């Protein structure tokens, strides 16, 4: 008969297996944690706290209090900017984080301040406030400039006839026949739930060659205009801004004015003012406006299926 004792593994056998697994790890993927500087550690701490806050793993109070004790213990880095003592009022923690993040956005030259009619929830009034967005043409031109192979990929798709029929019939493609191929792009808009009773309207842009999505705008549904327009005041300005981006991509030149034909802002648009009128890396054409039926009828303003005269929005 077999002995049960012979089938029982010994603890030293498990130790040997663990040692074998540790020896087979790739040394090239290891990070020398002891070589990380104090400034880098402080940056990683701030990024981790904000990531946990955005994921909902910790509250705003916990995020600020951890940053407070880290600062008191000698930590350096951006985490000290949103540190707050533990006995502060409950509403001050989130306002502290919002203030720090808004200041960082204002200092970022890639952010475009889009003045939108919004609903101010504190007094239920209609106000026009700057809203941070990322211009579509800037995101796509940056991707094309940073990817040297993307133009060759587009030429291969043209030679192999891998693009849809709408590409060849597009007026911009027809007018540029015999030159460098026009880069096809698409816009995708959809609602993204963030809380049980709230969400955002997210706008994405992506190239039909690389398929890399860029989040260019996000409007919180509770903050859009509620003057009786059912949010159309905010969405209309957003569409005008998208039209401005599409015209810039079609012309292949950096715009010399803002979307409302006003001069660029001195602070947030200083880089755009320097590039105004210069040639862009590529000419792009918007081929598709993608989204579900809900966004077609609400955000884009097409008739819904419940319409008596026009049952099909297309």
C-alpha positions in Angstrom: 0.0 0.0 0.0 1.2 3.5 -0.7 2.4 5.5 2.3 0.6 8.8 2.9 3.8 10.1 4.5 5.6 9.8 1.2 3.2 12.1 -0.6 3.4 14.9 2.0 5.7 17.7 0.6 8.5 18.9 2.9 8.8 22.6 3.7 12.3 22.8 2.5 10.9 21.8 -0.9 8.7 24.9 -1.0 11.7 27.0 -0.1 13.7 25.6 -3.0 10.9 26.4 -5.4 10.7 30.0 -4.1 14.4 30.4 -4.6 14.2 29.0 -8.1 11.4 31.5 -9.0 13.4 34.4 -7.6 16.5 33.4 -9.5 14.6 33.3 -12.9 13.4 37.0 -12.7 14.7 39.3 -15.3 17.3 41.6 -13.7 16.6 44.2 -16.5 13.1 44.8 -15.3 14.1 45.4 -11.7 14.0 48.9 -10.3 16.7 50.1 -7.9 14.4 51.5 -5.3 17.4 52.6 -3.2 18.6 54.9 -6.0 15.3 56.9 -6.1 15.9 60.5 -5.0 13.8 62.2 -2.4 12.3 64.5 -5.0 11.2 61.5 -7.2 9.8 59.8 -4.1 7.8 62.9 -3.3 6.4 63.0 -6.8 5.4 59.3 -6.7 3.7 59.9 -3.3 1.6 62.8 -4.7 0.7 60.8 -7.9 -0.4 57.8 -5.8 -2.5 59.9 -3.4 -4.3 61.5 -6.3 -4.8 58.2 -8.1 -6.3 56.6 -5.0 -8.6 59.6 -4.6 -9.8 59.5 -8.2 -10.4 55.8 -7.9 -12.5 56.3 -4.8 -10.2 54.2 -2.6 -9.6 57.0 -0.2 -11.7 60.1 0.7 -10.6 63.7 0.2 -10.0 64.0 3.9 -7.7 61.0 4.0 -5.8 62.2 1.0 -5.1 65.6 2.5 -4.4 64.3 6.0 -1.9 61.8 4.7 -0.2 64.6 2.7 -0.2 66.7 5.9 1.6 64.0 8.0 4.0 63.2 5.2 4.9 66.9 5.0 5.4 67.0 8.8 7.6 63.9 8.6 10.0 65.6 6.2 8.5 64.5 2.8 9.1 66.8 -0.1 7.3 67.2 -3.4 3.9 68.4 -4.7 2.0 66.4 -2.0 2.6 69.3 0.4 0.5 71.6 -1.9 -2.8 69.8 -0.9 -1.9 68.9 2.7 -4.5 70.0 5.3 -4.6 69.4 9.0 -6.9 66.7 10.4 -9.2 69.1 12.3 -10.3 71.2 9.2 -13.9 71.4 8.2 -15.1 68.5 6.1 -15.8 70.6 3.0 -12.3 72.1 2.9 -10.5 69.0 1.8 -12.1 68.6 -1.6 -11.9 72.3 -2.3 -8.2 72.1 -1.5 -7.7 69.3 -4.0 -9.8 71.1 -6.6 -7.8 74.3 -6.2 -4.5 72.6 -6.6 -5.6 70.6 -9.7 -7.1 73.7 -11.3 -3.8 75.6 -10.7 -1.9 72.8 -12.4 -4.3 72.9 -15.4 -4.0 76.6 -15.7 -0.2 76.3 -15.9 -0.4 73.6 -18.6 0.1 75.2 -22.0 -1.6 72.3 -23.8 -5.0 73.0 -22.1 -7.4 75.2 -23.9 -9.8 77.3 -21.8 -13.2 77.0 -23.4 -15.7 79.5 -22.0 -18.9 77.5 -21.5 -22.4 78.4 -20.1 -22.6 76.3 -17.0 -24.9 75.8 -14.1 -23.5 77.0 -10.8 -24.9 74.6 -8.2 -24.2 76.8 -5.2 -26.9 79.3 -6.2 -28.5 77.6 -9.2 -27.5 80.4 -11.5 -26.3 80.4 -15.1 -22.7 81.5 -15.5 -20.0 81.5 -18.2 -16.8 79.9 -16.9 -13.6 78.6 -18.5 -13.6 74.8 -18.9 -10.4 72.9 -19.7 -10.3 71.0 -22.9 -7.6 69.6 -25.3 -7.8 70.8 -28.9 -8.3 67.9 -31.3 -5.8 69.1 -33.9 -3.1 69.6 -31.3 -3.5 66.0 -29.9 -3.5 64.4 -33.3 -0.7 66.5 -34.7 1.4 65.7 -31.6 0.7 62.0 -32.2 1.7 62.2 -35.9 4.9 64.2 -35.1 5.9 61.7 -32.4 5.2 58.6 -34.6 7.5 58.6 -37.7 5.9 55.4 -39.0 2.3 56.6 -39.0 2.6 58.4 -42.4 4.1 55.2 -44.0 1.3 53.2 -42.4 -1.2 55.5 -44.0 0.5 55.2 -47.4 0.3 51.4 -47.1 -3.4 51.6 -46.2 -4.0 53.7 -49.3 -2.0 51.4 -51.6 -3.8 48.3 -50.3 -7.2 50.0 -50.4 -7.9 49.4 -46.7 -9.7 52.7 -46.0 -13.5 52.9 -46.2 -15.4 54.3 -49.2 -16.2 57.5 -47.3 -12.5 58.3 -47.3 -12.2 58.4 -51.1 -15.4 60.4 -51.5 -14.5 63.0 -48.9 -14.1 66.5 -50.5 -10.8 67.1 -48.7 -9.3 63.8 -50.0 -10.6 64.5 -53.5 -9.1 68.0 -53.5 -5.7 66.7 -52.3 -5.4 63.9 -54.8 -1.9 63.3 -56.0 -0.3 64.8 -52.9 0.4 63.3 -49.5 -2.5 61.3 -48.2 -5.0 63.0 -46.0 -5.0 61.6 -42.5 -8.4 60.1 -41.6 -9.7 60.8 -38.0 -12.9 60.2 -36.2 -14.7 61.7 -33.2 -16.5 59.6 -30.6 -18.9 60.9 -28.0 -20.5 59.0 -25.2 -21.9 59.3 -21.7 -19.6 58.0 -18.9 -21.2 57.3 -15.5 -19.1 58.6 -12.6 -21.6 58.4 -9.7 -25.0 56.9 -9.1 -26.8 60.0 -10.1 -24.2 61.8 -12.2 -21.9 61.3 -15.2 -19.9 63.1 -17.8 -20.2 63.7 -21.6 -16.9 62.5 -22.9 -15.5 63.4 -26.4 -12.7 61.3 -27.8 -10.7 61.8 -31.0 -8.6 59.1 -32.7 -6.8 58.4 -35.9 -8.1 55.6 -38.1 -4.5 54.6 -38.7 -3.2 54.2 -35.1 -6.6 53.8 -33.4 -5.2 55.6 -30.3 -7.9 57.4 -28.5 -7.4 60.9 -27.0 -9.8 62.3 -24.4 -10.3 65.9 -25.5 -13.3 67.1 -23.5 -15.4 66.0 -20.6 -18.6 67.9 -19.4 -20.2 67.0 -16.2 -23.9 66.6 -16.7 -24.8 68.3 -13.4 -22.7 71.3 -14.5 -24.1 71.9 -18.0 -26.6 74.8 -18.5 -30.1 74.3 -17.1 -31.8 77.5 -18.2 -34.5 75.5 -20.0 -32.3 74.6 -23.0 -31.8 71.0 -21.8 -28.1 71.6 -21.9 -27.9 72.9 -25.4 -26.2 76.1 -24.4 -23.2 74.2 -23.2 -23.2 71.6 -26.0 -23.5 74.2 -28.8 -20.4 76.0 -27.7 -18.6 72.6 -27.5 -19.7 71.9 -31.1 -18.4 75.3 -32.3 -15.1 74.4 -30.7 -15.0 71.0 -32.4 -15.8 72.8 -35.7 -12.8 75.1 -35.1 -10.6 72.1 -34.5 -11.9 70.4 -37.7 -11.2 73.5 -39.8 -7.7 73.7 -38.5 -7.0 70.1 -39.3 -8.5 70.5 -42.8 -6.4 73.6 -43.5 -3.2 72.0 -42.2 -2.2 75.3 -40.4 -2.3 76.4 -36.9 -5.2 78.7 -36.2 -4.4 82.4 -35.6 -7.5 83.1 -33.4 -9.6 81.3 -30.9 -12.8 79.4 -31.7 -14.9 82.5 -31.1 -12.7 84.6 -33.5 -11.2 86.4 -30.5 -7.5 86.9 -29.8 -5.6 84.2 -27.9 -5.3 84.6 -24.2 -2.0 85.9 -23.0 -1.3 83.2 -20.4 -2.9 79.9 -21.5 -2.6 80.5 -25.2 1.0 81.8 -25.4 2.2 78.7 -27.2 -0.7 78.8 -29.7 0.0 82.4 -30.4 3.6 81.6 -31.2 2.6 78.9 -33.7 -0.3 80.9 -35.2 -0.3 80.6 -39.0 2.5 78.1 -39.3 2.2 74.8 -41.2 1.0 71.7 -39.4 2.6 68.2 -39.6 -0.4 66.8 -41.6 -3.8 67.5 -43.1 -6.6 65.6 -41.3 -10.2 65.0 -42.2 -13.0 64.0 -39.9 -14.5 60.9 -41.4 -16.9 59.7 -38.7 -18.9 61.1 -35.8 -19.4 58.0 -33.6 -21.7 57.4 -30.7 -24.8 55.6 -29.5 -28.3 56.6 -30.3 -28.7 58.5 -27.0 -25.8 60.8 -27.9 -27.0 61.3 -31.5 -30.4 62.5 -30.3 -29.3 64.6 -27.3 -25.8 65.8 -27.8 -25.7 66.1 -31.6 -29.4 67.3 -31.7 -30.7 64.8 -34.3 -34.4 63.8 -34.1 -35.1 60.7 -32.0 -36.9 57.6 -33.0 -40.0 58.8 -31.1 -40.4 61.7 -33.6 -43.7 61.3 -35.6 -42.5 62.7 -38.9 -38.8 61.7 -38.8 -38.6 58.3 -37.1 -35.0 57.7 -38.4 -32.5 60.3 -37.3 -30.3 59.5 -40.4 
